[in-house]
């Protein structure tokens, strides 16, 4: 029987410091691992939070900027409160209830990638 596994999105980044500020300081991810082929080479960075892992890459051939990722969340109200409390200069996320019965919070990283955190509306 075929069974597909987890998906790991790869998002393009252009500035390591801005990526760390956004993903680590603002979103609360931590560095799982990082790799460079040598000094003055592009960075490939894996960040994670709970069961979510994202790869951020400076390598031009890995992906294009402007991607979109949907991340399932338990307790989106708590996530919204956490992010709003950080008062991050470049993102002021708000919660939205969609016509397809989810509550969503979207943020765009400094490189044009959009992360949509969502939770199904319980009846």
N, C-alpha and C positions, 0 to 999 in steps of 0.2 A: 504494500500500500504506500502510495506517495504521500508525504506530508511536508508541506513547506514550513520553513523556520522563520525566525525573526527577520525583520527588515532593518538595515542600517543605512540611513540616508547619508549622502556625502554632500556637503554644502561648500560652496566656494567662499574663500576669504582672501583679503588682500593685506591685512594689517594685523599682526599677531597681538599687539597690545589692545587694539579695539575689540578683537575677538574675545580676548580674555576678560576685558571689562564687561562686555555684553553677556557672554555665556556663563562666566564664573561669578562675577560680582552681582550682576543684575538678575539673571535667571536662576542662579544657585546651583549650577552644574559643577562638577569637579573634573579634574583631568584624570582620565583613565590611563592614557599613555600618549606619548608623542614621538615622532620620528622625523629625522632629517638624514639624507644620504651623506652629508658632510657639512663642513662650515660653509656658510653663505649659500645654502640650498633651501628650497621651499620647505615649509613645515606641513606635516600631516598630523593633526591633533584629534584625539578621540576624547570626547567629554560625555559624562553621564550623570544622571540623576535618577534615583530609584531604579526602575527597570528600563529607562530610556537611554539609548546611546546614540550620539550623533558624531559623525566625522566631519572635521573642518579641514579643508585643504587649500594650500597656496599653489598647488600644482595646476597649471592651466589646462592640462589634459584630463583632469579628473572629473570636472563638471563645469557647468556654466553658472554665473551669478543669476540671481532672480528665481531660485527654486522655491517650492512651497512644500511644507511638511505638516501633516496633521498628527497631533499627539493626544492620545486618550488620557484623561485625568480623572482621578477620584478626588472629590471636594474642590471643585473649581473656584468656589467662593474663597476658600483659604488661600489658593494660589493667587487670586486677584488681590486679596488683602496684603499678602506678602510683597507682591510686586509694586502695588500702589504705595506701600509703606517705604519703599526704597527711594521714591521720588527721583527716578532716573531721568536725567535731562532729555534724553532722546526718545523716550517711549512713555506714554501715559495710557496704558491699556484699559479698555473698558469691557464689561461683560455684555454679551448680546444673546438674546434668545432667537433662534432661527426658525423658519417655517418647517424645517425638517426635524424638529424636536431635539435640538441640542442647545446647550449653552456654550458659547465660545468666547475665547479671549485671544486676539491675534496681535502679534508683535512682528516688526520687521527688523532684522539685524542690520548692522552698519554696511552690509554688502548687498542689500536688496533681497535677501532670502526671507520668506515669510514663514513664521511658525504659528500654527493655529492650534491652541490647546482647546480640547472640547470634552464635554461630559453630556451623556444623554439625559434628557429631561425625564425624571421619574413621574409616573402617573399617580 
